[in-house]
Amino acid sequence: MAKKKTHASHGTPAVVALDRAGVAYDLHTYEHDPASGLSYGLEAAAALGADPAQVFKTLLADVDGTLVVGIVPVDGSLDLKALARAVGGKRAAMADPAAAQRATGYVVGGISPLGQKQRHPTVLDESAAGFDVVYVSGGRRGLDVSLAPDDLLRLTGGRTAPVARA
């Protein structure tokens, strides 16, 4: 994976954050097709020719009144109870999509764990450790970035825990 010097044409906050951090990553673009019938994440995996277990979606949940980012494989779902436990909370519910968009600065289907308007507690599913590289949204529909899970954790201040359900 080669770090590119600049990705000005894809200047989402996520790409800017990656460039500033100087970590190795690659950009992957594809044409988002709203008529595909697939979820955003499964559409990305299919378009990229990647294993859906290696492509991760970014979800926001409200855990005891605090927004928390859960990052799980696109072929699974977020276990809200496990997410709450991972951050020392009691109750979790999916965040309202409008609240998620306001808090992150991204639209649903393009929410990246990187470069959000403000940093939120972040939990990456432990399955990411099984890959040298994972794919996450680059900050818009049709743009993914691949990077090492350790770099993702470092840049988000996140931790790993078993928060995905098949």
C-alpha contacts under 8 A as a table, 3 or more apart, distances in Angstrom:
res1	aa1	res2	aa2	distance
1	M	24	A	6.40
1	M	25	Y	6.08
1	M	26	D	6.31
1	M	147	L	7.96
2	A	24	A	5.82
2	A	25	Y	6.25
2	A	26	D	6.51
3	K	22	G	7.67
3	K	23	V	6.77
3	K	24	A	4.34
3	K	25	Y	5.29
3	K	26	D	6.61
4	K	7	H	7.16
4	K	24	A	7.80
4	K	25	Y	7.60
4	K	26	D	7.44
5	K	19	D	7.37
6	T	19	D	6.82
7	H	10	H	5.43
7	H	11	G	6.20
7	H	15	V	6.98
7	H	16	V	7.89
7	H	19	D	7.93
8	A	11	G	4.79
10	H	15	V	6.91
11	G	14	A	7.82
11	G	15	V	5.82
11	G	16	V	5.98
12	T	15	V	5.29
12	T	16	V	6.23
12	T	138	G	7.12
12	T	139	G	5.76
12	T	140	R	7.58
13	P	16	V	5.00
13	P	17	A	6.02
13	P	114	L	7.37
13	P	115	G	4.73
13	P	116	Q	7.06
13	P	139	G	6.94
14	A	17	A	5.10
14	A	18	L	6.27
14	A	112	S	6.60
14	A	113	P	7.74
14	A	114	L	4.70
14	A	115	G	4.31
14	A	116	Q	7.36
14	A	138	G	5.70
14	A	139	G	5.79
15	V	18	L	5.05
15	V	19	D	6.14
15	V	115	G	7.67
15	V	138	G	6.49
15	V	139	G	7.77
16	V	19	D	5.12
16	V	20	R	6.11
16	V	115	G	7.44
17	A	20	R	5.13
17	A	21	A	6.12
17	A	114	L	6.80
17	A	115	G	5.54
18	L	21	A	5.13
18	L	22	G	6.22
18	L	23	V	6.17
18	L	25	Y	7.68
18	L	114	L	7.84
19	D	22	G	5.18
19	D	23	V	7.02
21	A	155	L	7.78
23	V	151	D	7.02
24	A	147	L	6.53
24	A	148	A	7.91
25	Y	145	V	6.57
25	Y	146	S	5.50
25	Y	147	L	4.73
25	Y	148	A	7.75
26	D	145	V	5.58
26	D	146	S	5.31
26	D	147	L	6.92
27	L	138	G	7.64
27	L	143	L	7.08
27	L	144	D	6.00
27	L	145	V	4.64
27	L	146	S	6.61
28	H	48	L	7.32
28	H	143	L	5.77
28	H	144	D	5.10
28	H	145	V	5.93
28	H	146	S	7.67
29	T	142	G	5.47
29	T	143	L	4.59
29	T	144	D	6.39
30	Y	44	A	7.54
30	Y	47	A	6.31
30	Y	48	L	7.35
30	Y	142	G	4.87
30	Y	143	L	6.52
31	E	142	G	5.55
32	H	43	E	7.72
32	H	141	R	6.23
32	H	142	G	4.98
33	D	36	S	5.44
34	P	37	G	7.10
36	S	43	E	7.41
38	L	41	G	7.86
38	L	42	L	5.92
38	L	43	E	5.42
39	S	42	L	5.32
39	S	43	E	5.96
40	Y	43	E	5.13
40	Y	44	A	6.21
40	Y	109	G	5.57
40	Y	141	R	7.61
41	G	44	A	5.04
41	G	45	A	6.29
41	G	52	P	7.97
41	G	55	V	7.16
41	G	56	F	7.15
41	G	57	K	6.06
41	G	74	V	5.02
41	G	75	D	7.79
41	G	109	G	7.70
42	L	45	A	5.02
42	L	46	A	6.14
42	L	52	P	6.62
42	L	74	V	5.92
42	L	75	D	6.79
43	E	46	A	5.22
43	E	47	A	6.05
44	A	47	A	5.11
44	A	48	L	5.95
44	A	55	V	7.80
44	A	142	G	7.15
44	A	144	D	7.71
45	A	48	L	5.20
45	A	49	G	5.87
45	A	50	A	4.99
45	A	51	D	6.42
45	A	52	P	5.39
45	A	55	V	6.16
45	A	74	V	7.97
46	A	49	G	5.08
46	A	50	A	6.52
46	A	52	P	7.89
47	A	50	A	7.85
50	A	54	Q	6.94
50	A	55	V	7.06
51	D	54	Q	5.38
51	D	55	V	6.77
52	P	55	V	5.09
52	P	56	F	7.74
52	P	73	P	6.56
52	P	74	V	5.82
52	P	75	D	5.69
53	A	56	F	7.37
53	A	73	P	5.12
53	A	74	V	6.70
53	A	75	D	6.36
54	Q	73	P	6.43
54	Q	128	A	7.08
54	Q	131	F	7.04
54	Q	133	V	7.69
54	Q	134	V	5.32
54	Q	135	Y	6.39
55	V	73	P	5.62
55	V	74	V	5.91
55	V	134	V	5.97
55	V	135	Y	4.63
55	V	136	V	6.24
56	F	71	I	6.07
56	F	72	V	5.13
56	F	73	P	4.19
56	F	74	V	5.22
56	F	134	V	7.06
56	F	135	Y	5.89
56	F	136	V	5.23
56	F	137	S	7.86
57	K	71	I	5.55
57	K	72	V	5.56
57	K	73	P	6.07
57	K	74	V	5.45
57	K	136	V	6.29
57	K	137	S	7.13
58	T	69	V	6.69
58	T	70	G	5.95
58	T	71	I	4.66
58	T	72	V	6.86
58	T	111	I	6.13
58	T	112	S	6.20
58	T	113	P	6.12
58	T	136	V	7.45
58	T	137	S	7.57
59	L	69	V	5.71
59	L	70	G	5.16
59	L	71	I	6.22
59	L	72	V	7.99
59	L	78	L	7.78
59	L	94	M	7.87
59	L	111	I	7.74
60	L	67	L	6.39
60	L	68	V	5.59
60	L	69	V	4.66
60	L	70	G	6.11
60	L	94	M	6.27
60	L	95	A	5.51
60	L	100	A	6.19
61	A	67	L	5.59
61	A	68	V	5.28
61	A	69	V	6.45
61	A	70	G	7.30
61	A	80	L	7.70
61	A	92	A	6.32
61	A	93	A	5.49
61	A	94	M	4.21
61	A	95	A	4.49
62	D	65	G	5.62
62	D	66	T	5.36
62	D	67	L	4.60
62	D	68	V	6.18
62	D	92	A	5.44
62	D	93	A	5.35
62	D	94	M	6.01
62	D	95	A	5.25
63	V	66	T	5.16
63	V	67	L	6.19
63	V	68	V	6.52
63	V	84	A	5.96
63	V	89	G	6.16
63	V	90	K	7.21
63	V	91	R	5.62
63	V	92	A	4.29
63	V	93	A	6.70
64	D	89	G	6.27
64	D	90	K	6.61
64	D	91	R	5.68
64	D	92	A	6.49
67	L	95	A	7.31
67	L	120	H	6.42
67	L	121	P	7.44
68	V	120	H	5.61
68	V	121	P	5.04
68	V	122	T	5.91
68	V	123	V	7.82
69	V	113	P	7.32
69	V	120	H	6.38
69	V	121	P	6.12
69	V	122	T	4.56
69	V	123	V	6.20
70	G	78	L	6.95
70	G	83	L	7.05
70	G	122	T	6.01
70	G	123	V	5.06
70	G	124	L	6.09
70	G	125	D	7.60
70	G	163	V	7.47
71	I	78	L	7.86
71	I	113	P	7.76
71	I	122	T	7.66
71	I	123	V	6.22
71	I	124	L	4.71
71	I	125	D	6.06
72	V	76	G	6.91
72	V	77	S	6.79
72	V	78	L	6.37
72	V	124	L	6.46
72	V	125	D	5.34
72	V	163	V	7.12
72	V	164	A	5.59
73	P	76	G	5.57
73	P	77	S	7.45
73	P	125	D	7.70
73	P	164	A	7.24
74	V	77	S	7.35
75	D	166	A	7.05
76	G	164	A	6.26
76	G	165	R	5.45
76	G	166	A	4.49
77	S	164	A	5.58
77	S	165	R	5.14
77	S	166	A	6.40
78	L	83	L	7.67
78	L	163	V	5.96
78	L	164	A	4.84
78	L	165	R	6.08
79	D	82	A	5.36
79	D	83	L	6.22
79	D	163	V	5.22
79	D	164	A	5.42
79	D	165	R	5.80
80	L	83	L	4.99
80	L	84	A	6.17
80	L	91	R	7.88
80	L	92	A	5.49
80	L	93	A	6.53
80	L	94	M	7.75
80	L	163	V	7.43
81	K	84	A	5.16
81	K	85	R	6.27
81	K	90	K	7.71
81	K	91	R	6.86
81	K	92	A	6.45
82	A	85	R	5.06
82	A	86	A	6.07
82	A	162	P	6.91
82	A	163	V	5.23
83	L	86	A	5.01
83	L	87	V	6.57
83	L	92	A	7.42
83	L	123	V	7.32
83	L	161	A	7.93
83	L	163	V	5.52
84	A	87	V	5.48
84	A	88	G	6.14
84	A	89	G	4.55
84	A	90	K	5.69
84	A	91	R	6.01
84	A	92	A	5.72
85	R	88	G	4.97
85	R	89	G	5.52
85	R	90	K	6.70
86	A	89	G	7.48
86	A	123	V	7.42
86	A	161	A	6.36
86	A	163	V	7.93
87	V	121	P	7.60
89	G	92	A	7.72
95	A	99	A	6.63
95	A	100	A	6.21
96	D	99	A	5.18
96	D	100	A	6.21
97	P	100	A	4.97
97	P	101	Q	6.16
97	P	108	V	6.73
98	A	101	Q	5.11
98	A	102	R	6.21
99	A	102	R	5.08
99	A	103	A	6.02
100	A	103	A	5.19
100	A	104	T	6.05
100	A	106	Y	7.99
100	A	108	V	7.73
101	Q	104	T	5.36
101	Q	105	G	5.43
101	Q	106	Y	5.21
101	Q	107	V	5.36
101	Q	108	V	6.55
101	Q	111	I	7.69
102	R	105	G	5.47
102	R	106	Y	7.50
103	A	116	Q	7.51
103	A	117	K	6.33
103	A	118	Q	6.87
104	T	111	I	7.13
104	T	116	Q	4.54
104	T	117	K	5.02
104	T	118	Q	6.71
105	G	111	I	7.97
105	G	116	Q	6.18
105	G	117	K	5.69
106	Y	110	G	6.14
106	Y	111	I	4.98
106	Y	112	S	7.23
106	Y	116	Q	7.62
106	Y	139	G	6.30
106	Y	140	R	7.08
107	V	110	G	5.39
107	V	111	I	5.88
107	V	140	R	7.12
108	V	111	I	5.74
109	G	140	R	7.28
109	G	141	R	5.84
110	G	137	S	5.85
110	G	138	G	7.19
110	G	139	G	5.07
110	G	140	R	4.06
110	G	141	R	4.60
110	G	142	G	7.82
110	G	143	L	7.86
111	I	137	S	6.29
111	I	138	G	7.79
111	I	139	G	5.53
111	I	140	R	6.82
112	S	115	G	7.23
112	S	116	Q	7.19
112	S	136	V	6.61
112	S	137	S	4.73
112	S	138	G	5.68
112	S	139	G	4.87
112	S	140	R	7.78
113	P	116	Q	6.67
113	P	136	V	7.55
113	P	137	S	7.50
113	P	156	T	6.87
114	L	138	G	7.76
114	L	139	G	7.88
114	L	152	L	7.88
114	L	155	L	7.11
114	L	156	T	6.41
116	Q	119	R	6.35
119	R	156	T	7.28
121	P	157	G	7.44
121	P	158	G	6.55
122	T	156	T	6.66
122	T	157	G	6.89
122	T	158	G	4.51
122	T	159	R	6.55
123	V	158	G	5.45
123	V	159	R	5.09
123	V	160	T	5.43
123	V	161	A	6.52
123	V	163	V	7.70
124	L	128	A	7.21
124	L	153	L	7.52
124	L	158	G	6.86
124	L	159	R	6.11
124	L	160	T	4.73
124	L	161	A	6.47
124	L	163	V	7.52
125	D	128	A	6.10
125	D	160	T	5.54
125	D	161	A	5.33
125	D	162	P	5.25
125	D	163	V	5.24
125	D	164	A	6.01
126	E	129	A	5.87
126	E	160	T	5.05
126	E	161	A	5.02
126	E	162	P	5.25
126	E	163	V	7.51
127	S	130	G	5.70
127	S	131	F	7.91
127	S	162	P	7.54
128	A	131	F	5.71
128	A	134	V	6.75
128	A	149	P	6.24
129	A	132	D	7.51
129	A	149	P	6.54
131	F	134	V	6.49
131	F	148	A	7.88
131	F	149	P	7.54
132	D	148	A	5.69
132	D	149	P	7.08
133	V	146	S	5.99
133	V	147	L	5.03
133	V	148	A	4.46
133	V	149	P	6.25
134	V	146	S	5.35
134	V	147	L	5.68
134	V	148	A	6.20
134	V	149	P	6.18
135	Y	144	D	6.23
135	Y	145	V	5.48
135	Y	146	S	4.32
135	Y	147	L	6.69
136	V	144	D	5.48
136	V	145	V	5.57
136	V	146	S	6.53
137	S	140	R	6.78
137	S	141	R	7.54
137	S	143	L	6.12
137	S	144	D	4.34
137	S	145	V	6.13
138	G	143	L	5.09
138	G	144	D	4.47
138	G	145	V	5.26
139	G	143	L	6.80
139	G	144	D	7.62
140	R	143	L	5.67
147	L	151	D	6.78
147	L	152	L	6.90
148	A	151	D	5.29
148	A	152	L	6.45
149	P	152	L	4.99
149	P	153	L	6.23
150	D	153	L	5.09
150	D	154	R	6.12
151	D	154	R	5.00
151	D	155	L	6.04
152	L	155	L	5.29
152	L	156	T	6.15
152	L	158	G	7.81
153	L	156	T	5.29
153	L	157	G	5.63
153	L	158	G	4.68
153	L	159	R	6.22
154	R	157	G	5.18
154	R	158	G	6.67
155	L	158	G	7.74
